[in-house]
Amino acid sequence: MYLYSSLKQREAVGKPVRVGLIGAGKFGSMFLSQAPTTPGLAVTVIADLNPTQARARCREVGWDEARVAATNFVDDAEVLIKSDNVDVVVEATGHPAAGIKHALLCAEFGKHVVMVNVEADVLAGPYLAKQAKQAGVVYSMAYGDQPALTMEMVDWARSCGFRVVAAGKGTKYLPTYHASTPDTVWSYYGLSAEQAAAAGMRSQMFNSFLDGTKSSIEMAAIANAADLRVPTDGLAFPACGAEDLAHVLRPKSAGGQLEFSGQVEVVSSLERDGRPVARDLRWGVYCVFEAPNDYSAACFAQYGMNTDASGRYSAMFKPFHLIGLELNISILSAALRNQPTGSPICFNGDVVAVAKRDIEIGETLDGEGGYTVWGKLMPASASMAANALPIGLASNVTVTQSVKLGQVITRNDISGDISTQAWLVRSDMVKQFG
């Protein structure tokens, strides 16, 4: 049955899908803006470190006072997860340790969880998904974010009998962006600090989008959910527009730029000299696939598919993603169909901390989007062999050996409390899936 039909039935009998939101930031606010116009769905509990601010956000996105009054605002996510008035939990904190804690609590208390928190998913997702499955609940990627939208395309292609050659997203990229910090980020976006603050945009989070970390995290999530390969030396960010996907994102053996057939990659909306790419895919997602036989390739031509010169490679793409405005699809898929919109099944990709500058002994790393490190995508096997420090654990740890610009930081280079839940769960995940 279609989701909307099911929602209307839920509304008719007075049994809405009950949602608890953890984290009323930008993503959470976008989701909250859709709640008043979605029949059969009720946001019953919102957990945020600042409940007063969360109430204000609800009003800002169009909630009336009756809806605000009917919602329970708390400052403790555990209270939300244990609530009898929640069917699906949306984890939107962006904090990897918090995400791990909340996902495990959801499994313990029998709640579906939609992980907007891709940082936690990449750090320990296969383990968290396994715990959820054993508990009989859904652990899902968040529709609206690019990994889940890409997974939808990958699933479509494979279910149709096509070979997936490449999958991923677009972004604005130049090599110099890896050095960006929260102090420099807004100039790249064409915004002032005041404009960004007024829009509720945090500099460190948006710097992660720019410096390559978020792209690496999202591609690792896709690789681990779709069982796709990861390029040996990380993302190449080839400049490529939507019409050239099938030409550029072929294996090198077929005249393209891919290291492997069946891998993740991010395409840049800028040429390396800064010129814009025609028909860029900066806000979108894509899947390149190969015809399995001559007949299928001939059909590509007959039905106007955009192909490479051989006619065997083609691509589907979606030019935009609407982030939290689309999140309902994951929530409803979990609650009504008992299915995720993507979930990790293996550990192919990892994201490791790389020095943005020379780092001296005694300095403290500040994690994703900060001043000290950016996150680079690596094959999980290479990451483990190098004992590399995951980007999700590269915050509030002290450097014990000097690190040079561009160097992958290892666990031998840092000192910190490795007895925390996040460190222990990561260790268990590596043992089970590495």
GILINTA-V448292 format. One record per residue. N is the residue number from 1. RES is the residue in three letters. PHI is phi in whole degrees, 0 to 359 (999 if undefined). PSI is psi in radians with two decimals (* if undefined). D_FIRST is the distance of its C-alpha to the first C-alpha in whole Angstrom. Layout:
N	RES	PHI	PSI	D_FIRST
N	RES	PHI	PSI	D_FIRST
This chain:
1	MET	999	2.53	0
2	TYR	295	2.59	4
3	LEU	301	-0.76	6
4	TYR	296	-0.69	8
5	SER	299	-0.73	7
6	SER	296	-0.68	7
7	LEU	297	-0.74	10
8	LYS	297	-0.65	11
9	GLN	294	-0.74	11
10	ARG	300	-0.75	13
11	GLU	297	-0.72	15
12	ALA	296	-0.62	16
13	VAL	263	0.07	17
14	GLY	72	0.53	19
15	LYS	234	1.28	17
16	PRO	291	2.75	16
17	VAL	290	2.15	16
18	ARG	261	2.18	19
19	VAL	243	2.38	21
20	GLY	247	2.23	24
21	LEU	253	2.22	26
22	ILE	254	1.90	29
23	GLY	102	1.78	31
24	ALA	259	0.89	31
25	GLY	275	-2.63	32
26	LYS	298	-0.87	31
27	PHE	297	-0.84	28
28	GLY	300	-0.69	27
29	SER	295	-0.66	29
30	MET	296	-0.72	26
31	PHE	297	-0.79	23
32	LEU	299	-0.53	25
33	SER	294	-0.38	25
34	GLN	270	-0.30	22
35	ALA	300	-0.73	21
36	PRO	296	-0.38	23
37	THR	253	0.23	20
38	THR	251	1.89	17
39	PRO	291	2.61	16
40	GLY	74	0.25	15
41	LEU	227	2.34	17
42	ALA	226	2.24	20
43	VAL	274	1.88	23
44	THR	266	-0.57	25
45	VAL	222	2.40	27
46	ILE	234	2.16	29
47	ALA	253	2.19	32
48	ASP	209	2.60	34
49	LEU	299	-0.41	38
50	ASN	234	1.50	39
51	PRO	301	-0.59	37
52	THR	297	-0.73	39
53	GLN	293	-0.64	38
54	ALA	297	-0.70	34
55	ARG	299	-0.75	34
56	ALA	297	-0.68	36
57	ARG	299	-0.71	34
58	CYS	299	-0.75	31
59	ARG	295	-0.69	33
60	GLU	298	-0.58	34
61	VAL	268	0.15	30
62	GLY	110	0.13	30
63	TRP	287	2.43	29
64	ASP	275	2.98	31
65	GLU	294	-0.54	34
66	ALA	295	-0.73	31
67	ARG	292	-0.71	29
68	VAL	299	-0.78	31
69	ALA	295	-0.51	33
70	ALA	278	-0.09	30
71	THR	256	2.43	29
72	ASN	269	2.09	31
73	PHE	256	2.18	33
74	VAL	227	2.85	35
75	ASP	253	0.15	37
76	ASP	233	1.96	36
77	ALA	297	-0.50	32
78	GLU	296	-0.62	33
79	VAL	298	-0.73	33
80	LEU	297	-0.84	29
81	ILE	296	-0.60	28
82	LYS	278	-0.15	30
83	SER	296	2.46	28
84	ASP	280	-0.03	27
85	ASN	254	0.41	25
86	VAL	226	2.27	23
87	ASP	260	-0.71	20
88	VAL	232	2.30	19
89	VAL	256	2.28	23
90	VAL	257	2.02	23
91	GLU	263	1.83	27
92	ALA	234	0.61	28
93	THR	280	-0.53	32
94	GLY	76	0.06	33
95	HIS	258	2.04	35
96	PRO	299	-0.76	35
97	ALA	295	-0.72	37
98	ALA	296	-0.72	35
99	GLY	299	-0.73	31
100	ILE	298	-0.82	33
101	LYS	301	-0.82	34
102	HIS	291	-0.68	30
103	ALA	296	-0.70	28
104	LEU	292	-0.65	30
105	LEU	295	-0.66	30
106	CYS	299	-0.74	26
107	ALA	297	-0.74	27
108	GLU	296	-0.67	29
109	PHE	256	0.25	28
110	GLY	70	0.70	24
111	LYS	245	2.35	22
112	HIS	298	2.56	20
113	VAL	229	2.28	22
114	VAL	256	2.03	21
115	MET	266	1.54	24
116	VAL	296	-0.45	25
117	ASN	286	1.38	29
118	VAL	294	-0.47	29
119	GLU	300	-0.77	33
120	ALA	291	-0.65	32
121	ASP	298	-0.74	29
122	VAL	287	-0.53	32
123	LEU	288	-0.67	35
124	ALA	207	0.39	33
125	GLY	306	-0.83	29
126	PRO	303	-0.66	29
127	TYR	293	-0.79	31
128	LEU	295	-0.72	29
129	ALA	296	-0.65	26
130	LYS	295	-0.72	27
131	GLN	296	-0.71	28
132	ALA	296	-0.78	25
133	LYS	299	-0.73	23
134	GLN	295	-0.48	26
135	ALA	273	-0.09	25
136	GLY	80	0.41	22
137	VAL	236	2.95	20
138	VAL	264	2.36	19
139	TYR	245	2.05	21
140	SER	229	2.53	20
141	MET	296	2.83	21
142	ALA	262	1.98	21
143	TYR	297	2.45	19
144	GLY	107	-0.67	21
145	ASP	283	2.70	24
146	GLN	294	-0.59	25
147	PRO	301	-0.80	25
148	ALA	293	-0.65	21
149	LEU	294	-0.66	21
150	THR	294	-0.73	23
151	MET	300	-0.63	21
152	GLU	299	-0.72	18
153	MET	291	-0.71	21
154	VAL	298	-0.78	22
155	ASP	296	-0.71	19
156	TRP	300	-0.85	18
157	ALA	297	-0.82	22
158	ARG	293	-0.69	22
159	SER	293	-0.43	19
160	CYS	276	-0.09	21
161	GLY	94	0.20	24
162	PHE	271	2.70	26
163	ARG	270	2.16	29
164	VAL	281	2.14	28
165	VAL	264	-0.73	32
166	ALA	205	2.65	31
167	ALA	210	2.58	29
168	GLY	167	-2.53	29
169	LYS	215	3.12	30
170	GLY	250	2.79	33
171	THR	200	2.97	35
172	LYS	269	2.07	39
173	TYR	218	2.37	41
174	LEU	222	2.61	45
175	PRO	305	-0.54	47
176	THR	294	-0.33	49
177	TYR	295	-0.40	45
178	HIS	300	-0.42	46
179	ALA	269	-0.02	49
180	SER	297	2.57	47
181	THR	233	3.00	47
182	PRO	301	-0.34	46
183	ASP	281	-0.43	49
184	THR	252	-0.15	49
185	VAL	297	-0.70	45
186	TRP	290	-0.46	45
187	SER	295	-0.57	47
188	TYR	290	-0.49	45
189	TYR	270	-0.09	42
190	GLY	72	0.50	44
191	LEU	239	2.75	44
192	SER	268	2.82	47
193	ALA	300	-0.61	46
194	GLU	292	-0.73	46
195	GLN	296	-0.73	44
196	ALA	296	-0.76	42
197	ALA	297	-0.69	42
198	ALA	296	-0.50	41
199	ALA	271	0.03	38
200	GLY	75	0.45	37
201	MET	263	2.15	38
202	ARG	272	2.32	40
203	SER	297	-0.72	42
204	GLN	291	-0.68	42
205	MET	295	-0.82	38
206	PHE	288	-0.42	38
207	ASN	292	-0.55	41
208	SER	297	-0.63	39
209	PHE	296	-0.60	37
210	LEU	274	-0.72	40
211	ASP	279	0.08	42
212	GLY	100	-0.21	40
213	THR	293	-0.87	38
214	LYS	296	-0.66	35
215	SER	299	-0.75	34
216	SER	296	-0.77	36
217	ILE	298	-0.79	33
218	GLU	292	-0.62	30
219	MET	289	-0.60	31
220	ALA	297	-0.72	32
221	ALA	299	-0.74	29
222	ILE	294	-0.79	27
223	ALA	301	-0.68	30
224	ASN	281	-0.38	29
225	ALA	268	-0.54	25
226	ALA	256	-0.02	25
227	ASP	55	0.88	29
228	LEU	256	2.78	31
229	ARG	276	2.86	34
230	VAL	244	2.33	36
231	PRO	301	2.49	39
232	THR	302	-0.74	42
233	ASP	253	0.47	44
234	GLY	87	-3.13	41
235	LEU	295	2.44	39
236	ALA	265	-0.34	41
237	PHE	51	0.92	40
238	PRO	296	2.47	41
239	ALA	290	2.20	41
240	CYS	197	2.31	38
241	GLY	266	2.99	36
242	ALA	300	-0.63	33
243	GLU	284	-0.24	35
244	ASP	254	0.10	37
245	LEU	305	-0.83	34
246	ALA	293	-0.45	34
247	HIS	278	-0.84	38
248	VAL	284	-0.73	39
249	LEU	264	0.97	36
250	ARG	248	2.83	37
251	PRO	299	2.66	39
252	LYS	302	-0.58	43
253	SER	296	-0.34	44
254	ALA	254	0.16	42
255	GLY	100	0.06	44
256	GLY	262	-2.77	41
257	GLN	244	0.09	42
258	LEU	279	2.47	39
259	GLU	289	-0.70	41
260	PHE	231	2.78	38
261	SER	271	2.19	36
262	GLY	95	0.92	32
263	GLN	224	2.93	33
264	VAL	267	2.67	32
265	GLU	196	2.68	34
266	VAL	246	2.33	35
267	VAL	258	2.51	36
268	SER	266	2.54	38
269	SER	273	0.04	39
270	LEU	234	2.42	42
271	GLU	292	2.85	45
272	ARG	296	-0.37	47
273	ASP	270	0.13	50
274	GLY	93	-0.13	48
275	ARG	291	2.46	47
276	PRO	290	2.53	43
277	VAL	278	2.41	41
278	ALA	292	2.41	40
279	ARG	51	0.88	36
280	ASP	292	2.82	36
281	LEU	246	0.58	33
282	ARG	307	-0.66	34
283	TRP	257	0.09	30
284	GLY	246	-2.99	28
285	VAL	225	2.85	27
286	TYR	208	2.88	27
287	CYS	215	2.15	27
288	VAL	262	2.34	29
289	PHE	222	2.83	29
290	GLU	242	2.41	31
291	ALA	295	2.34	31
292	PRO	281	-0.19	31
293	ASN	201	3.00	34
294	ASP	295	-0.62	36
295	TYR	296	-0.78	33
296	SER	297	-0.70	31
297	ALA	297	-0.68	33
298	ALA	295	-0.62	34
299	CYS	294	-0.60	31
300	PHE	306	-0.80	31
301	ALA	290	-0.70	34
302	GLN	294	-0.50	33
303	TYR	250	0.37	30
304	GLY	73	0.40	32
305	MET	292	2.57	30
306	ASN	275	1.98	33
307	THR	236	2.99	34
308	ASP	284	-3.12	38
309	ALA	297	-0.54	41
310	SER	286	-0.37	40
311	GLY	83	0.00	37
312	ARG	264	-0.38	35
313	TYR	252	2.35	34
314	SER	220	3.07	31
315	ALA	214	2.56	29
316	MET	248	2.54	26
317	PHE	212	2.75	26
318	LYS	237	2.10	25
319	PRO	286	-0.29	28
320	PHE	222	2.77	26
321	HIS	228	2.49	25
322	LEU	254	0.21	24
323	ILE	52	-2.21	24
324	GLY	296	-0.35	24
325	LEU	294	-0.34	22
326	GLU	254	0.03	19
327	LEU	298	-0.47	19
328	ASN	307	-0.54	16
329	ILE	299	-0.75	14
330	SER	292	-0.76	15
331	ILE	301	-0.82	15
332	LEU	285	-0.58	12
333	SER	297	-0.71	11
334	ALA	292	-0.83	14
335	ALA	286	-0.67	13
336	LEU	259	-0.48	9
337	ARG	247	-0.19	9
338	ASN	60	0.62	13
339	GLN	229	2.50	13
340	PRO	276	2.78	16
341	THR	262	1.04	16
342	GLY	103	2.38	20
343	SER	201	2.45	22
344	PRO	293	2.41	26
345	ILE	237	-0.17	26
346	CYS	205	3.10	30
347	PHE	236	1.36	33
348	ASN	267	-0.62	34
349	GLY	238	2.49	35
350	ASP	227	2.75	37
351	VAL	237	2.11	38
352	VAL	244	2.76	42
353	ALA	277	2.26	44
354	VAL	237	2.39	47
355	ALA	292	2.26	50
356	LYS	280	-0.31	50
357	ARG	202	3.06	54
358	ASP	297	2.30	56
359	ILE	241	2.24	56
360	GLU	267	2.78	59
361	ILE	303	2.35	59
362	GLY	96	-0.25	58
363	GLU	286	2.70	56
364	THR	253	2.26	52
365	LEU	285	2.51	49
366	ASP	245	0.22	47
367	GLY	75	-2.85	43
368	GLU	304	2.23	41
369	GLY	77	0.13	42
370	GLY	268	-2.65	45
371	TYR	265	-0.28	49
372	THR	252	-0.64	49
373	VAL	221	2.73	47
374	TRP	234	2.83	44
375	GLY	261	2.17	41
376	LYS	251	2.36	41
377	LEU	287	2.33	39
378	MET	222	2.65	40
379	PRO	302	2.39	39
380	ALA	302	-0.63	39
381	SER	297	-0.69	41
382	ALA	290	-0.67	44
383	SER	298	-0.78	43
384	MET	293	-0.71	44
385	ALA	298	-0.60	47
386	ALA	274	-0.08	48
387	ASN	56	0.66	47
388	ALA	291	2.62	46
389	LEU	276	2.07	45
390	PRO	297	2.52	41
391	ILE	299	-0.52	41
392	GLY	290	-0.23	39
393	LEU	245	0.23	42
394	ALA	262	0.63	44
395	SER	234	2.37	45
396	ASN	59	0.63	48
397	VAL	241	2.63	49
398	THR	261	2.37	53
399	VAL	281	2.21	54
400	THR	252	-0.17	57
401	GLN	224	2.43	58
402	SER	298	2.50	58
403	VAL	234	2.38	56
404	LYS	269	2.72	56
405	LEU	310	2.26	54
406	GLY	85	-0.02	51
407	GLN	275	2.40	52
408	VAL	288	2.22	49
409	ILE	275	2.34	49
410	THR	253	2.95	49
411	ARG	294	-0.38	49
412	ASN	287	-0.25	53
413	ASP	268	-0.08	54
414	ILE	228	2.87	52
415	SER	227	2.32	53
416	GLY	189	3.08	50
417	ASP	281	1.87	49
418	ILE	263	0.23	47
419	SER	263	0.08	46
420	THR	287	2.84	43
421	GLN	301	-0.71	40
422	ALA	297	-0.79	39
423	TRP	296	-0.75	42
424	LEU	291	-0.72	41
425	VAL	294	-0.73	37
426	ARG	302	-0.77	38
427	SER	298	-0.73	41
428	ASP	294	-0.69	38
429	MET	298	-0.77	36
430	VAL	297	-0.71	39
431	LYS	296	-0.68	40
432	GLN	278	-0.57	37
433	PHE	241	-0.21	35
434	GLY	287	*	38
